[in-house]
Amino acid sequence: MLKIYNLKIMGIGPIKNLELAFDNHFNIICGQNGIGKTTILDCLAQSFG
């Protein structure tokens, strides 16, 4: 099984600099519109492509 432990995004979309550490069991990404939630998911998806 593949697990992602952390993610670093710099200068993509509305995100200037972001470092995330993921929990082993459950993670939620929430926030206001335009803050970069979809950008985080797109970066994760591009990591596998």
N, C-alpha and C positions, 0 to 999 in steps of 0.2 A: 504494500500500500504506500502511495506517495503522500507525504505530509509537507505542508508549507509552514515553516516556523516563523518567518518574518518576510517583510516586503519593504523595499525602499523605492520611493518615487521622487524624481527631481525634475521639475520643469515640464510637466505634461498637463495640458488643459489648465484648469484652475488651481492645480496643485503645484506649489513652488518647491517645497521640501517636506516629505512625509516619511516617517519610519513607523511601521506597524509590527507588533509582535502578536502572533495569533495564539489563542488558547488551544490546547490539545483536543478539547471536546466540542466547544460551541462558540461561534462568533457572530456578532450582529454588527452590520454597518448601517448607521442611520444618521440623518442630518437634514438640513434645509435643502431646498432645490438649488442646483447650481454650485454646490459645495465640492463635488468631485466623487460622489459615491459610485457612479457608473464608470468613471475614470479608473478607480481602484479595481473594479471587476474586469474592465477591459485590459488592464495591465496584467492581471492574473491570467486571463485567457490567452494573451499574447505570449506569455511565458511558456506555454505549452505548444505553441504553433511554430 
